[in-house]
Amino acid sequence: MPGRRARPPARPGEDDAAGAPVALDATDLVILRVLQGNARATFTEIGKAVGLSAPSAHDRVHRLERRGVIRGYHARIDPATLGLRVVALVGVIPAGSPDTVAMEAAFAAIGQIEAAHSVAGEESHVLVVRTRTVAELAEVLQRIRGVEGVARARTSVVLSTAFERGPAL
């Protein structure tokens, strides 16, 4: 249309409306590592880690937020402090061709299920379950087996965790 300016193309690496991947430079990656280690790091601390002034670090962090790379700041709680000592990985073997949306909604309704991953292979899902006791785990497993579309659940109880971390940058 005459008289209307077209929307300028997104700058290289900027997230577009379709959710395309965002390119990150080395400074962005260091900033993200600092914030993953301590989301309460000051802009001065972030700046020192990357060789920038505090105002420049502030600008970089806010740009990462605007681009959708940083979507929030969360407290990481050690589950043991909440009394959650039993961790199990539960592989769900489906019965026939189940309604996966309904199954996932049922899994989400079980508070002790921390994550539900849809996977390839014989199992349709792998669930991460955290409970206070083995008896509570047994109750959760009964609830999982009672979900419509679940034929079997194969459970591995975690004996120890060598390490646990967020996504590698």
Stockholm file with secondary structure:
# STOCKHOLM 1.0

chainA/1-169         MPGRRARPPARPGEDDAAGAPVALDATDLVILRVLQGNARATFTEIGKAVGLSAPSAHDRVHRLERRGVIRGYHARIDPATLGLRVVALVGVIPAGSPDTVAMEAAFAAIGQIEAAHSVAGEESHVLVVRTRTVAELAEVLQRIRGVEGVARARTSVVLSTAFERGPAL
#=GR chainA/1-169 SS CTTCCCCCCCCTTCCCTTCCCCCCCHHHHHHHHHHHHCTTCCHHHHHHHHTCCHHHHHHHHHHHHHTTSCCCCCCCCCGGGGTCCEEEEEEEEESSSCCHHHHHHHHHTSTTEEEEEECSSSCSEEEEEEESSHHHHHHHHHHHHTSTTEEEEEEEECCCCSCCCSCCC
#=GC SS_cons         CTTCCCCCCCCTTCCCTTCCCCCCCHHHHHHHHHHHHCTTCCHHHHHHHHTCCHHHHHHHHHHHHHTTSCCCCCCCCCGGGGTCCEEEEEEEEESSSCCHHHHHHHHHTSTTEEEEEECSSSCSEEEEEEESSHHHHHHHHHHHHTSTTEEEEEEEECCCCSCCCSCCC
//
